[in-house]
Amino acid sequence: MTARIGVIVVSYRTGPALRDCLAAVLAEPDVAAACVVDNGNCDEVRAWLDGLAADEPRLRVLRPGENLGFGKACNLAARTLTTDTLVFLNPDAHPLPGALVRLDAHLASAPAGALVGGRVLDPQGEEQQGSRRGELTLASALGAMTGRDRLHLHAAPLPDGVTPVAAVSGAFFAMRREAFLALGGFDEGYFLHVEDLDLCRRVRLSGAPVLFAPDASATHAGATSAASRWVIAWHKAAGFVRYFWKFAATPLDRTAAALAAPFIVVAILTRTAISHAARASLLN
């Protein structure tokens, strides 16, 4: 069978993890093309990427000249690639052998327009929180932010096979290119974070399923970018606020979204401060 998988990686000051990511991707013979959107890397990484692309005809590097954000950069790459299947992969993640082919196979047997997410593991081999998720509501989001987590399903028993979920992680998932573009790709109003939850919701609203594939795994280091944790936290908070306002269907929903917005921002920034303090105490 002709290779038909295209892999999209968006990188911003990612560091050495990007090398492991691309090594794993390009080691798979079923990958027909890979596209890295260089949203901003140091000169050393840029030179390495150019050298790798010169030696590897399947690899294309796009440099938009500015940091487009995650969703907009993914959309740019999706329009550039021509493969039937698009796999979206974080630059600090690498798929385990055979995982890309399994995602593609599950997508081939899924209903038209489906989105299939893989199992995302931490470096210790444990499933990460965002790997599979329940319905995102104001209550579930605030619960997750304050320690009463009913949003993430990673602690639930691993299903025997592909199973429908409300959302999967944007760190490792696949869609047919035609379906992704027909849906408009990622909402570019999100700069970083929550755009994956938005996409999953729009897939389900279109009548197609969001599926979790437990047999297709990728290891995800997380937090490897040199970007400020405060900037990341702010974009995450802004993403949640945008999400709830966007999908508010009634005046009551819009009122609730508006009232919850400051609590969401405070909760995320507070968690960031606590996490930063905890890391600092471990280093001292």
Secondary structure, DSSP 8 states (H G I E B T S, - for coil): ----EEEEEEEES--THHHHHHHHHHT-TTEEEEEEEEEE--HHHHHHHHHHHHH-TTEEEE--SS---HHHHHHHHHHH---SEEEEE-TTEEE-TTHHHHHHHHHHHS-TT-EEEEEEE-TTS-B-GGGEE----HHHHHHHHTT---SB-TTS---SS-EE-SEE-TTEEEEEHHHHHHTTSS-TT-SSSSHHHHHHHHHHHTT--EEEEEEEEEEE----S-S-HHHHHHHHHHHHHHHHHHT--SHHHHHHHHHHHHHHHHHHHHHHHHHHHHHHHHH-
